[in-house]
Structure formats: C-alpha cells, structure tokens
C-alpha cells in the first residue's frame, strides 16, 4: 500500500475529495447512501477501498461508448 494514501478518510476529507459539504456527506451517510463507513468515537471514517468501490459503482458510460465497446 502507498504510505502517502490514507487508509480512510474523515467526513471533511471525503467532502473535499468530492467537492461537497461535510453536512451533505453526513446526511447521505445517515440515509444509507454512499460508501460504507466506520463509526469511531462518534466520528465517521470512510475506508479508502469503500470510497473507491462506491466511486467505481457510480461510473457510467455514454451511449456511444457502450456501442463502441459492444462492437469491439
């Protein structure tokens, strides 16, 4: 593992990564939307592998890209 990459992100760090407010991240977590998290001492930590998994799940292809991949 790269020692420069954190193993988990705080709510503030995830908000900064996604360009959202920390309260939006907290609300999404409370609603069960977003990456899985760990609650430690009252604060939320988002494991980096869960953040990346969620980001990959949110990817979508443009219709033209799908057509090109299907034809390949």
Secondary structure, 3 states (H helix, E strand, C coil): CCCCCCCEEEHHHHHHHHCCCHHHHHHHHHCCCCCCCEEECCEEEEEHHHHHHHHHHCCCCCHHHHHHHHHC
